[in-house]
Amino acid sequence: MDSFSFKAVEEVIFSRGAALDLSDYCLRLGMTRPIFVTDPGLVQIGLVSPIFEKLESVALEPQLFDQVREDPPEETVCDGLEFARKTGVDGVIGFGGGSSMDVAKVLAVLLGGDQTLSELYGVEQVTNSRLPLILIPTTAGTGSEVTPVAVITTGKTTKAGVSSSVLLPDIALLDPNLTLGLPSNITAMTGVDAMVHAIEAYTSRHKKNPMSDGLSVQALKLLSENIRTAVSDGEDLEAREGMLLGSMLAGQAFANSPVAAVHALAYPLGGHYHIPHGLSNSLVLPAVLEFNMPKAYKLYAELAEAIIPEAVAGSMESKARSFLESMRQIILDVELPPTLEKVNIPETDLEMLAAEAMLQQRLLINNPREVTEENALNIYQSAYR
């Protein structure tokens, strides 16, 4: 067996209504005046006010920063940093989707020392300590609450990542009640995103390990069993629990066994056309699975055995094919656009996208099959219609 290392959040709390007990966890970490990082939409729909009322009832003074938007730019981080310093916070709470949690992670580090944002980009570049940090997801997709990575938009079409174990929070607080009523399209996109995390963690060429493997399989089982129900009935709490737990397990898996070509080819779609990250992954997933089949079919067959009972009796190749078709069917069943053409991407842009995907070498090196620029173009062409 190959040697491996595995890093994880110190404490994960999973419970219905857990967000209303946030004050207990703040006090345990010594927070009395935390910055509460979220987006304006969650404030508007009323998710934030009950939590603030509970915090303030025990004399805590949360400071609301609700300016996070999707694919957060550096400007948002700088605005949050200025706000936090002005209000004198002593801890950070990230509340929302991956964007809010990513901003919260970076703020916790920037407030913990004297590094600048540009100095954080890359792998293990963080030399600061950080402020106490609690992350609370309101979607089931990114797994950001348990990953040591934050992605920030650095230009019109470019993003950069901060990857450091310092970004792992003190507590990941998962409350499935927060995901009730999430719109079906967001449920679908974030759900497929989480499935991609599990698939790519299980097939990663670097750092694949038995612990991530087990988490990936359990995550895929939960996600595949619950995604259709969660999309069709947003108030089904058991389905929401399965999705939220599956997302977290997938996040923990890819935090230690990194993602690959699906994400590499998805990033240019988000950068150029502002397609949500989960949908970008969904659009290229079947074509990447097909491309990887010669090298990864045994691993895809193992995943099929875990989530498709009727696949157990077939050959490895047929099991792998069943797995690919099951992913394609899920995308159709949750009514996500199945092709690049359906989201109005110009076919003339595919060569440009392939060239840009090649800049994601930190992800492409993890893919089970080597991806050249020509391969990337062929994948985009396969995904086009």
HUHU-V119374 format. One record per backbone hydrogen bond with DSSP energy under -0.5 kcal/mol. CO is the residue of the C=O (numbers start at 0). NH is the residue of the N-H. E is the energy in kcal/mol with one decimal. If there is no record, write none. Layout:
co=CO nh=NH e=E
co=CO nh=NH e=E
//
This chain:
co=10 nh=171 e=-2.3
co=11 nh=13 e=-0.5
co=12 nh=14 e=-0.5
co=12 nh=173 e=-3.7
co=14 nh=17 e=-1.9
co=16 nh=19 e=-1.4
co=17 nh=20 e=-1.7
co=18 nh=21 e=-1.4
co=20 nh=23 e=-1.2
co=20 nh=24 e=-1.0
co=21 nh=25 e=-2.4
co=22 nh=26 e=-2.5
co=23 nh=27 e=-1.8
co=24 nh=28 e=-1.6
co=25 nh=30 e=-2.9
co=26 nh=29 e=-1.1
co=31 nh=60 e=-2.9
co=32 nh=89 e=-1.4
co=32 nh=90 e=-0.5
co=33 nh=62 e=-3.0
co=34 nh=36 e=-0.7
co=34 nh=92 e=-2.7
co=35 nh=37 e=-0.6
co=35 nh=64 e=-2.6
co=36 nh=94 e=-2.8
co=37 nh=67 e=-1.8
co=38 nh=41 e=-0.7
co=38 nh=42 e=-1.1
co=39 nh=43 e=-2.4
co=40 nh=44 e=-1.9
co=41 nh=46 e=-1.7
co=41 nh=47 e=-0.9
co=42 nh=45 e=-1.1
co=45 nh=49 e=-0.6
co=47 nh=50 e=-0.5
co=47 nh=51 e=-2.3
co=48 nh=52 e=-2.4
co=49 nh=53 e=-1.7
co=50 nh=54 e=-2.3
co=51 nh=55 e=-3.0
co=52 nh=56 e=-1.4
co=53 nh=57 e=-0.6
co=54 nh=57 e=-1.1
co=54 nh=59 e=-2.0
co=55 nh=58 e=-1.6
co=61 nh=63 e=-0.6
co=62 nh=35 e=-3.0
co=63 nh=65 e=-0.5
co=64 nh=37 e=-2.4
co=71 nh=152 e=-2.8
co=72 nh=75 e=-0.9
co=72 nh=76 e=-1.2
co=73 nh=77 e=-2.6
co=74 nh=78 e=-2.5
co=75 nh=79 e=-2.5
co=76 nh=80 e=-2.5
co=77 nh=81 e=-2.4
co=78 nh=82 e=-2.4
co=79 nh=83 e=-2.7
co=80 nh=84 e=-2.4
co=81 nh=85 e=-2.2
co=82 nh=86 e=-2.0
co=83 nh=87 e=-0.9
co=83 nh=88 e=-1.5
co=89 nh=131 e=-0.5
co=90 nh=34 e=-2.5
co=91 nh=133 e=-2.1
co=92 nh=36 e=-3.3
co=92 nh=94 e=-0.5
co=93 nh=135 e=-3.2
co=95 nh=137 e=-1.6
co=95 nh=138 e=-0.6
co=96 nh=100 e=-2.1
co=97 nh=101 e=-2.6
co=98 nh=102 e=-2.3
co=99 nh=103 e=-2.3
co=100 nh=104 e=-2.2
co=101 nh=105 e=-2.1
co=102 nh=106 e=-2.6
co=103 nh=107 e=-2.4
co=104 nh=108 e=-1.5
co=105 nh=109 e=-2.8
co=106 nh=110 e=-2.6
co=107 nh=130 e=-2.0
co=108 nh=111 e=-1.1
co=109 nh=112 e=-0.8
co=111 nh=128 e=-0.7
co=115 nh=118 e=-0.6
co=115 nh=119 e=-0.5
co=116 nh=119 e=-1.7
co=116 nh=120 e=-0.7
co=121 nh=123 e=-0.6
co=121 nh=162 e=-2.6
co=124 nh=126 e=-0.5
co=131 nh=91 e=-2.5
co=132 nh=169 e=-2.1
co=132 nh=170 e=-1.4
co=133 nh=93 e=-2.6
co=134 nh=172 e=-2.7
co=135 nh=95 e=-2.2
co=138 nh=140 e=-0.8
co=142 nh=145 e=-2.2
co=143 nh=146 e=-1.1
co=147 nh=163 e=-2.5
co=149 nh=161 e=-3.0
co=151 nh=159 e=-2.7
co=152 nh=73 e=-1.5
co=157 nh=153 e=-2.0
co=157 nh=154 e=-1.5
co=159 nh=151 e=-2.8
co=160 nh=121 e=-2.8
co=160 nh=162 e=-0.6
co=161 nh=149 e=-2.0
co=161 nh=163 e=-0.5
co=162 nh=123 e=-4.1
co=163 nh=166 e=-2.0
co=164 nh=167 e=-1.3
co=168 nh=9 e=-0.7
co=169 nh=10 e=-0.6
co=170 nh=134 e=-2.2
co=170 nh=172 e=-0.6
co=171 nh=12 e=-2.9
co=171 nh=173 e=-0.7
co=172 nh=174 e=-0.6
co=173 nh=14 e=-2.4
co=173 nh=175 e=-0.5
co=174 nh=177 e=-1.9
co=175 nh=178 e=-1.4
co=176 nh=179 e=-1.0
co=178 nh=181 e=-1.8
co=182 nh=186 e=-2.6
co=183 nh=187 e=-2.5
co=184 nh=188 e=-2.5
co=185 nh=189 e=-2.7
co=186 nh=190 e=-1.8
co=187 nh=191 e=-2.4
co=188 nh=192 e=-2.0
co=189 nh=193 e=-2.1
co=190 nh=194 e=-1.8
co=191 nh=195 e=-2.4
co=192 nh=196 e=-2.0
co=193 nh=197 e=-1.9
co=194 nh=198 e=-2.6
co=195 nh=199 e=-2.9
co=196 nh=200 e=-2.1
co=197 nh=201 e=-2.0
co=198 nh=202 e=-1.4
co=199 nh=203 e=-0.7
co=200 nh=203 e=-0.5
co=208 nh=212 e=-2.4
co=209 nh=213 e=-2.1
co=210 nh=214 e=-2.0
co=211 nh=215 e=-2.8
co=212 nh=216 e=-2.3
co=213 nh=217 e=-2.1
co=214 nh=218 e=-2.6
co=215 nh=219 e=-2.7
co=216 nh=220 e=-2.2
co=217 nh=221 e=-2.2
co=218 nh=222 e=-2.9
co=219 nh=223 e=-2.8
co=220 nh=224 e=-1.9
co=221 nh=225 e=-1.1
co=222 nh=226 e=-2.2
co=225 nh=229 e=-2.8
co=226 nh=230 e=-2.1
co=227 nh=231 e=-2.3
co=228 nh=232 e=-2.9
co=232 nh=235 e=-1.9
co=233 nh=180 e=-2.2
co=234 nh=236 e=-1.1
co=235 nh=239 e=-2.2
co=236 nh=240 e=-2.6
co=237 nh=241 e=-2.2
co=238 nh=242 e=-2.2
co=239 nh=243 e=-2.6
co=240 nh=244 e=-2.6
co=241 nh=245 e=-2.3
co=242 nh=246 e=-2.6
co=243 nh=247 e=-2.0
co=244 nh=248 e=-2.6
co=245 nh=249 e=-2.4
co=246 nh=250 e=-2.3
co=247 nh=251 e=-2.5
co=248 nh=252 e=-1.9
co=249 nh=253 e=-2.7
co=250 nh=254 e=-1.5
co=252 nh=255 e=-1.3
co=252 nh=256 e=-1.7
co=259 nh=263 e=-2.1
co=260 nh=264 e=-2.6
co=261 nh=265 e=-1.4
co=262 nh=266 e=-2.1
co=263 nh=267 e=-0.6
co=265 nh=268 e=-0.7
co=265 nh=269 e=-1.7
co=266 nh=270 e=-2.5
co=267 nh=271 e=-2.3
co=268 nh=272 e=-1.9
co=268 nh=274 e=-0.9
co=269 nh=273 e=-1.4
co=275 nh=279 e=-2.5
co=276 nh=280 e=-2.3
co=277 nh=281 e=-2.1
co=278 nh=282 e=-2.4
co=279 nh=283 e=-1.1
co=280 nh=284 e=-1.5
co=281 nh=285 e=-0.6
co=283 nh=287 e=-2.3
co=284 nh=288 e=-2.7
co=285 nh=289 e=-2.3
co=286 nh=290 e=-2.2
co=287 nh=291 e=-2.6
co=288 nh=292 e=-0.9
co=289 nh=292 e=-0.6
co=291 nh=294 e=-1.5
co=291 nh=295 e=-2.6
co=292 nh=296 e=-1.5
co=295 nh=299 e=-2.6
co=296 nh=300 e=-2.3
co=297 nh=301 e=-1.8
co=298 nh=302 e=-1.9
co=299 nh=303 e=-2.2
co=300 nh=304 e=-2.2
co=301 nh=305 e=-1.1
co=302 nh=306 e=-1.6
co=303 nh=307 e=-3.1
co=307 nh=310 e=-2.3
co=308 nh=311 e=-1.4
co=310 nh=313 e=-1.0
co=314 nh=318 e=-2.6
co=315 nh=319 e=-2.4
co=316 nh=320 e=-2.2
co=317 nh=321 e=-2.3
co=318 nh=322 e=-2.1
co=319 nh=323 e=-2.2
co=320 nh=324 e=-2.4
co=321 nh=325 e=-2.1
co=322 nh=326 e=-1.9
co=323 nh=327 e=-2.2
co=324 nh=328 e=-2.4
co=325 nh=329 e=-2.1
co=326 nh=330 e=-2.0
co=327 nh=331 e=-1.6
co=328 nh=332 e=-3.1
co=329 nh=333 e=-2.2
co=330 nh=335 e=-2.2
co=331 nh=334 e=-1.4
co=338 nh=342 e=-0.5
co=339 nh=342 e=-1.0
co=339 nh=344 e=-1.7
co=340 nh=343 e=-1.7
co=343 nh=345 e=-0.5
co=345 nh=348 e=-2.0
co=346 nh=349 e=-1.3
co=348 nh=352 e=-2.4
co=349 nh=353 e=-2.4
co=350 nh=354 e=-2.1
co=351 nh=355 e=-2.2
co=352 nh=356 e=-2.5
co=353 nh=357 e=-1.2
co=355 nh=358 e=-1.7
co=356 nh=359 e=-1.8
co=358 nh=360 e=-0.9
co=359 nh=362 e=-1.5
co=359 nh=363 e=-2.5
co=360 nh=364 e=-2.1
co=362 nh=365 e=-1.8
co=363 nh=366 e=-1.4
co=365 nh=204 e=-3.4
co=369 nh=371 e=-0.6
co=371 nh=375 e=-2.6
co=372 nh=376 e=-2.2
co=373 nh=377 e=-2.2
co=374 nh=378 e=-2.4
co=375 nh=379 e=-2.4
co=376 nh=380 e=-2.5
co=377 nh=381 e=-2.3
co=378 nh=382 e=-2.0
co=379 nh=383 e=-0.6
co=380 nh=383 e=-0.7
co=380 nh=384 e=-0.7
co=382 nh=339 e=-2.4
co=383 nh=340 e=-2.4
//
